[in-house]
Amino acid sequence: MLFFYFLTSLPDGLLRCINGLQALFLYNNRLTSLPDGMLRGINGLQTLDLCSNRLTSLPDGMLGGINGLQTLYLGNNSLTSLPGDIRHLSQLRQLYLKNNLLLSAPADLRHLTSLEHLDLRGNLFTTLPDDIRSCLTRLKDGKGNPDNIDIPESDWGLYLGDAPPSTSHGLSREDL
């Protein structure tokens, strides 16, 4: 866990020497970019937390090699888009994109058919297009029921999932 260390960058190859890594927490740093191939070869990674940094983009190909990823925290950054290889995260169940600078829902969300929780609040759009929405059949409402209705527009933006939205990135320091 490398959180609250005020890291501004990560060295290339940092994670290549770590075998069996299942969770990587890099939240609450000052990262503005990530090394290309940072996650290459980390097949067992299930949770990646990059919340509350200063990221404006993710490297193309960064997510393609971690097919077993189940939870991805990218909230509280300045992301304007997501890399296209997010579509390959077939086991992703939770995606947190709250408080970024996304102008519209990324079209590749339609490929994330295992999603049960999606947090898009605090971006620059308030609706999820029907063609994306219709592909995300596992999303649940706040009571655990299938959520097949339109997303209400509000000041909070968009939130879909089976648990109330957290105020941070999903984990507190006490949870660790």
N, C-alpha and C positions, 0 to 999 in steps of 0.2 A: 504494500500500500504506500503510495507516494502522494498523499493528499496534504494540503495545507503547508507545503514546502516552498511555495512561491517559485516553482520551477518555471523558467521561461522557454526552455527547450529540452529535448531528449536526445541523447547521443544515438547515432546509428548503431544498430546491433545490440542495443541494451537488453532486449528480451530474448535474444537467441540462445543465451546460456541458461535460461530458466526452463527446466523440464516440468511437465505436469501442471502448468499454470491454468487454473480454472477461473480465477477472477482477477481483474486488474482495475484498481481504483486510482485514478489520476485526477480526481476532482479538486476544485478549489485551489488551482495553481494559476499561473499566468501564461499558459501555453498559447502561442499564437499560430503554431503550425506543428505538424507531426512528421517524423521521417517517413519517406516512402518505404514500403515493405516492413513497417514497424511490427506488424502482427504475422508476418509470413512464418509458417511452420508451427504456429501455436494452435494446433488443432483442437485441443481440449478446452479452450476458453469458452466459458458459459456466460460470464458477466463482464461487461466493459463499461466503465464509468468515466466519462470525460466532461462531466457537468462543471459549470462555473469556471470556465477558462476564458480565453479570448480568441477562440478558434473562429475563423471566417470561412474555412473550407476544410474538407478532409481529403487526403491524397487519393487519387484514382487508384483503384485496386486494393485499397487498405482493408476492405471488409470481405473481399472475395475468398480468402483462404480460411475463414473461421466459420464454417458452415454450422457448427454446433452451438453458436451463440444464441442464448435465450433471452438475455436482457441487455438493452443498450440504452445508456443514459447520455444524452447529448444536450440537455437543457442548459439554459443560462449561458449561452455563447453568442456568437454573432454570425451563425451559419446562414448563408443565403441559398444554399442548395445542398444536396446529398450526392455522394458518388453513386454512379449507376450500378455498381456491384452490390449495393444493398439488396437488390432483388434476389440475390443468391442466399440470403439468410433465411432459409426455409423453415428453421426451427425457432425463429425469433417469436417470443410470446409477449414481450413488453418493450415498447419503444417510447422514450421520453424525449420530445423535441420542444418542450415548452420554452418560451422566452428566447427565441432566435429571431432572425430577420427573413424568414421564408415568406415570399410573396404569394405563393400558392402551395397547395398540398403536392408534395413530390409524386409524380406519376408512378414511380416505381413502388409506391406503397401497395399498389394492387397486387403485387407478387408476394406479399407477406401474408399469406393465407392462414398462418398459425397464430397471428396476432390476437391476443385477448385484451390487451390494454394499449391504448394509444393516447398520448397526451400532446396536443398541438396548441395548447393555450399560449397566448402572448406572442403570436406571430402576426404577420400582416395580412391575414385572411380570416374569414369567419365561417366558411362553408367547405364541406368536403364534397367534391364532385360525385355524382351518382355512379359513374363508371368505376371509381375507386371504391366507394362505399359498398357497392354490390359484391365486390370480391372479398371483402373483409367480414366473412360470415361468422367468425368465432368471437367477435367483439361482444362484450356483455355490458349491460347497463349497470347502474349502481346497486341493483338488487340481485345481480347474478343472472338475470334473464337475458336471452339473446336480444341484441340491440339492432333492430332492423328498421328503425324509424329515422326521420330526418334529425340532424344535429341542431339543437336549438342555438340560435345566434344570441350572443350576450357579450358583455364586456370582458368576460373571461376567455373568450375564444372557443376553442374546441377541446373537449375532453371526452374520451371514451374509455371505459375500463370497468373492472369489477371492484375497485377500491377507491375511496375518496382520494383526490389528488393531494400530494404532499406539498409542503411549502418550499422544499428544497429539491434535492435530486433523488429522493427515495430512501436514503439511508442517513441516519444521523451518526455523529461520532460515537454515541453511546451504543449503537447497534453493532459496532465493529469489535 
